Amino acid sequence: MKIGIVGGGFMGLVLAHEISKTDATVKVFESDSQLGGLATHYDYGSFIWDKYYHVILPTDEHLVSLIKDLGLEDQLQWRRSMTGYYVNKQFYSFSSSKDFLLFPPLSIIDKMKLAFTIFYGSKINDRKKLERITVKDWLIKTGGKRTYEKFWSPLLIAKLGESHERVSAVFIWTYIKRLFQARSSAAQKEHMGFVKGGYKTVFDRLEKLLIQKGSKVITKTNVTDITENPSGGIDVAYEGTKEHFDKVIFTAPLNILEKVSGPNLVSISNGKQAVEYLGVICMAIITNKPMTPYYVLNLADKEVPFTGVIGMSSLVDIEQTDGKYITYFPKYVTSNHNYWSKSDDELTSIFMNGVQALYPDFGAEHIVSSHMHKAFKVQPLQVLNYSDIIPKTTTNNPDFFVVNTSQFVNDTLNNNSVVSHVKDFMKDFKKELAPTK
């Protein structure tokens, strides 16, 4: 059986890998010059590493299982990580129970309420009721107004800007569920992981295994039309060629799906309102000395022009990055933010001013290079009753399937969730691959 997959991001390649374990062959179409989508790599000059920051948690069981399945278990490294908090122009460690107890901006009562909010949130499994209350109202109800104003509000403003009061409690719940489970129950210390060589190592192995199974992966290829074949199966048109497949799985965004397929293949019903997306503008700085001891520095300062500071080199061994240090400065913005109209040079100037304000002793002589990355649509803005407004996708042909991140309602967008969704899809899809008697 011959299967076509449109989209060579993480989801498309993991799907191809799972399907290739059967007797089927797969052909993956990717429009970009590189595989991986948001998890793709970037050439920073003397080394290659992830374009955007990624981390693996001990609780990412689906992702860790995939890495083992790919034979990369020996490339998976675990390190102690640290979290920081910047508030009132001061840096504080927030990496252990002791740090938490000594955190000056919060009183003992505030800390008890914050701890309860985190513990309570991590135990909630019913997302639906959290969709009906704003994150602000839920945090105040659960942990009190003072804890919200001192701790949560600055973080939400930094993350979401003016949109922070329109987002449901699901937004903070998904992060609590995932990130706070990264702590070791024995040591109460955070541990995070990475694959040597970054995600390029993972994608290279996925591609190699697919080719070994007789499958194909093609990049720089735009799919222009997907149609049903009168004799059965699906035809995919690309680069002036039309190719027939027994079944096709579409993993790219819905706006592309609408352009290349007709109503005989799929119906997309719009919700009650348009889905808003958060994009990311992310500056990566390469330096000859470390900028921060923290993997994540949370910024409770709305004057800083980026969302946070990700000290990748506090986690990743510097021999992975040619003895240099890589630090990411992301800013999550909605589609109408004025940052999108600015040039890379303008954005770099704005972000560098923020870096200088945070680290006044860090001079230009310490900076090797800077790189500005942008992704317009990263994740939906989970407003109230989000699951009721997202477009519903219905396939109208038994040989055509849609699996993409628009279906992520109960998860944050991360690679563990991607693998989980692929596994769920494959439970039923394997029946489609079974030989007919």
Number of C-alpha atoms within 10 A of each C-alpha: 14 16 23 26 26 24 27 27 24 23 25 27 26 20 25 28 21 15 19 20 11 13 13 17 20 27 22 26 26 24 18 16 10 17 27 23 19 19 20 18 22 16 10 18 11 9 14 17 20 18 24 21 20 16 17 21 21 16 17 19 15 17 20 20 13 18 19 13 10 14 11 16 14 10 16 16 15 16 14 14 22 22 19 20 21 17 17 10 11 8 14 19 18 21 20 16 12 10 14 17 14 16 16 11 14 17 14 14 13 19 19 14 20 22 14 14 21 18 14 14 20 18 11 13 12 10 16 15 13 20 21 17 19 22 26 22 16 19 24 18 12 18 22 17 17 16 23 23 14 15 19 20 20 20 22 24 18 24 23 20 18 12 14 21 16 16 23 25 25 30 21 20 24 18 15 18 20 16 14 15 17 19 20 13 9 6 10 12 15 21 19 21 19 20 20 19 18 23 22 21 15 21 22 12 16 19 20 14 15 23 16 10 16 12 21 17 19 17 15 13 16 17 22 17 15 24 20 22 14 8 6 14 19 23 21 23 16 15 10 8 10 14 11 19 21 17 23 26 20 20 24 23 15 16 8 13 20 13 12 14 17 15 13 11 18 18 16 15 12 13 14 11 11 10 15 16 18 21 21 23 21 24 25 23 21 23 20 14 15 18 22 19 18 22 23 21 23 23 26 24 18 15 10 18 18 25 27 23 23 25 26 25 25 22 22 25 17 15 12 16 19 12 15 19 25 27 22 26 24 24 24 23 26 23 15 11 12 9 16 17 10 10 11 17 11 12 19 18 12 15 21 17 15 17 19 13 14 16 12 10 8 16 9 10 8 13 16 15 14 16 16 19 15 18 14 15 16 17 18 20 20 23 24 19 18 21 18 12 17 23 19 14 17 14 15 14 17 14 19 21 21 22 20 19 22 18 15 17 16 16 19 21 16 17 19 20 20 23 22 16 19 20 16 10 15 16 9 10 14 12 10 13 18 12 8 6 3
